[in-house]
Amino acid sequence: MTRLFAVFAALALLSIAPPATGHHAIQAQFDFESPVKLTGTLQKVEWINPHAHFILDVKDESGTIKSWSFETLGPGGLRRAGLSRAGLFKVGDTYTISGYAARNGRENAFMKDIAFADGKVITVWFGDPNAK
C-alpha cells in the first residue's frame, strides 16, 4: 500500500511540475565575427516570443530581392527598451539593420541596431553597448 501511494504521489508531482524549456545561446546560431549591415524595405515585423523578427527585403548585387530575417529581443524586451509595436516601424519604409550573420549561411541575422531613413538609430542589444 505504501509503495502504491509513493507511485501515485510521484506521478502527481510530475504532472504538476512546470515543463522544462531550453534556450539557445545566440553565439551558437550567429557568428559575431561576421557582421552584416543591410538596407532594404521592411516587409513585416513579427512580435512573437521568444524573439521578434524584422523581415527586410534587400536587393543583392545582381538586383535580386532577398528577404532577410533579423532576430532580436522578444516583445517584452523590446517594450522595456521603449519600443512599441504600434506605429514606430512602418511596413514599406526603408531601414538599415546592422547585426551578425547566421552561422548556417542563410539570409538570417541577429539585430544589433536599426536605422531609420532620417538617420535616427535605435540600438537593440543586451548588456554592454560597447561589446560586439
Number of C-alpha atoms within 10 A of each C-alpha: 6 7 8 9 10 11 11 12 12 11 12 11 10 11 10 8 9 8 8 5 5 6 6 7 8 14 12 10 16 20 18 17 9 12 17 17 15 16 18 21 19 21 18 16 17 15 18 12 11 14 16 20 24 23 21 28 22 22 15 11 7 6 8 10 14 14 18 20 23 24 22 23 22 16 20 17 17 18 12 9 14 9 16 14 13 7 8 8 17 15 14 13 13 20 23 19 25 20 26 25 23 24 15 10 10 10 14 22 28 28 24 23 16 20 16 15 11 8 10 8 14 15 14 18 20 11 6 7 10 6 7 12
